[in-house]
Amino acid sequence: MAMKKYVAALAALAVVATLAVWMRPQRPQPVPAGAEINIPPLNETEALGKIAFDAKCAACHGENGLGKDGAGPPLIHKIYEPSHHGDYAFQMAVTNGVQSHHWPFGNMPPVEGLTQGDVKNIVSYVRALQRANGIQ
C-alpha cells in the first residue's frame, strides 16, 4: 500500500513539474533588427510627440519605437498595447523609472526634462505607430 502512495505521489509531482515548465511565461521577443513597420501620417499632437520621442526616448527605445539591442525594448510590441500598459503607465515610467519586468534590458531610470504634456504627446505618437501596426 505504501508503494502505491509513493508511486502516485511521484506521478503527481511529475505532472506538476511538467505543467510548471509548459506554462511558465516566455520572454517576449524583440522586433528583429532592420524590421520595417508602417509609419502613419501624424496629426499635430503625434508629430510633437515624435519630436520629443526622438529627443528623449529613441536613444534606448530605438527609431520609431522599435527598440535598441542592449539598450531598451521596442514599444511597437504587443506587450505595450493599451490594455496591458495604459497611457498612465508611460507617465509613471517617465516620472519614476521602471523596474525591469518584461525584458532583459535592466531598469529604466526616470527621464529628466519632460513635462506631462510632452509625455502625452509621446504616448499619442507611440499609440499611432502601434495602431498602424495592428497593436490595439
C-alpha positions as CSV (number, residue, x, y, z in Angstrom):
1,M,0.0,0.0,0.0
2,A,2.8,2.4,0.8
3,M,4.4,1.7,-2.5
4,K,1.2,2.7,-4.4
5,K,1.1,6.0,-2.5
6,Y,4.7,6.6,-3.3
7,V,4.2,5.9,-7.0
8,A,1.0,8.1,-7.0
9,A,2.9,11.0,-5.3
10,L,5.8,10.7,-7.8
11,A,3.3,10.7,-10.7
12,A,1.6,13.8,-9.3
13,L,4.9,15.5,-8.8
14,A,5.9,14.7,-12.4
15,V,2.6,16.2,-13.7
16,V,3.0,19.3,-11.7
17,A,6.6,19.8,-12.8
18,T,5.7,19.3,-16.4
19,L,2.8,21.8,-16.2
20,A,5.1,24.3,-14.5
21,V,7.7,24.1,-17.3
22,W,5.0,24.1,-20.0
23,M,3.0,27.1,-18.6
24,R,5.9,29.3,-17.5
25,P,5.8,32.8,-19.0
26,Q,8.0,33.2,-22.1
27,R,10.0,36.4,-22.5
28,P,8.7,38.4,-25.5
29,Q,11.0,38.5,-28.5
30,P,12.2,42.0,-29.6
31,V,11.4,43.3,-33.0
32,P,14.2,42.0,-35.3
33,A,16.9,44.4,-36.3
34,G,16.1,46.2,-39.5
35,A,12.4,45.3,-39.3
36,E,10.1,47.7,-41.1
37,I,6.9,49.0,-39.7
38,N,4.1,51.1,-41.0
39,I,4.6,54.8,-40.3
40,P,1.2,56.5,-40.4
41,P,0.6,60.2,-41.2
42,L,0.8,62.1,-37.9
43,N,-1.5,64.7,-36.6
44,E,-0.1,67.8,-34.8
45,T,0.0,66.1,-31.4
46,E,1.6,63.0,-32.7
47,A,4.2,65.0,-34.6
48,L,5.1,66.9,-31.4
49,G,5.3,63.5,-29.7
50,K,7.7,62.2,-32.3
51,I,10.0,65.2,-31.8
52,A,10.0,64.6,-28.0
53,F,10.4,60.9,-28.5
54,D,13.3,61.3,-30.9
55,A,15.0,63.7,-28.3
56,K,14.4,61.7,-25.1
57,C,13.3,58.1,-25.9
58,A,14.9,56.9,-29.1
59,A,18.4,56.5,-27.6
60,C,17.0,53.5,-25.8
61,H,13.7,52.6,-27.4
62,G,15.0,53.0,-31.0
63,E,13.9,54.9,-34.0
64,N,10.1,54.7,-34.3
65,G,10.0,52.7,-31.0
66,L,11.5,49.6,-32.5
67,G,13.8,49.0,-29.6
68,K,17.6,49.0,-29.4
69,D,19.8,46.0,-28.8
70,G,21.3,46.2,-25.3
71,A,19.6,49.5,-24.5
72,G,15.8,49.3,-24.4
73,P,12.7,47.3,-25.5
74,P,10.5,48.1,-28.5
75,L,7.3,50.0,-27.7
76,I,5.8,48.8,-31.0
77,H,5.1,45.5,-29.4
78,K,2.0,43.7,-28.2
79,I,3.4,43.9,-24.6
80,Y,2.8,47.7,-24.7
81,E,-0.7,47.6,-26.1
82,P,-3.1,49.9,-24.3
83,S,-4.9,47.2,-22.4
84,H,-1.6,45.9,-20.9
85,H,0.3,49.2,-20.4
86,G,-2.2,52.1,-20.3
87,D,-1.2,55.6,-21.1
88,Y,-0.7,56.4,-17.4
89,A,2.0,53.7,-17.2
90,F,4.1,55.8,-19.6
91,Q,3.7,58.9,-17.4
92,M,4.7,56.8,-14.3
93,A,7.7,55.3,-16.2
94,V,9.0,58.8,-17.2
95,T,8.5,60.2,-13.7
96,N,9.6,57.3,-11.5
97,G,11.5,54.9,-13.8
98,V,10.6,51.3,-14.1
99,Q,11.9,48.0,-12.6
100,S,12.8,45.6,-15.4
101,H,9.9,43.1,-15.7
102,H,9.3,42.1,-19.3
103,W,12.7,42.4,-20.9
104,P,16.4,41.8,-20.1
105,F,17.4,45.4,-20.6
106,G,17.7,46.4,-16.9
107,N,15.8,49.1,-15.1
108,M,14.7,52.3,-16.8
109,P,15.7,55.4,-15.0
110,P,13.4,58.4,-14.6
111,V,13.6,60.7,-17.7
112,E,14.5,64.3,-16.9
113,G,13.2,67.3,-18.8
114,L,9.8,66.1,-20.0
115,T,6.5,67.6,-18.9
116,Q,3.3,65.7,-18.5
117,G,2.2,67.4,-21.8
118,D,5.3,66.1,-23.5
119,V,4.6,62.6,-22.3
120,K,1.0,62.8,-23.5
121,N,2.3,63.8,-26.9
122,I,4.8,60.9,-26.9
123,V,2.1,58.5,-25.9
124,S,-0.1,59.8,-28.8
125,Y,2.8,59.2,-31.2
126,V,3.5,55.7,-29.9
127,R,-0.2,54.8,-30.0
128,A,-0.4,56.0,-33.6
129,L,2.5,53.8,-34.5
130,Q,1.0,50.8,-32.6
131,R,-2.4,51.2,-34.3
132,A,-0.7,51.4,-37.8
133,N,1.0,48.1,-37.0
134,G,-2.0,46.2,-35.6
135,I,-1.4,46.8,-31.9
136,Q,-4.7,47.9,-30.4
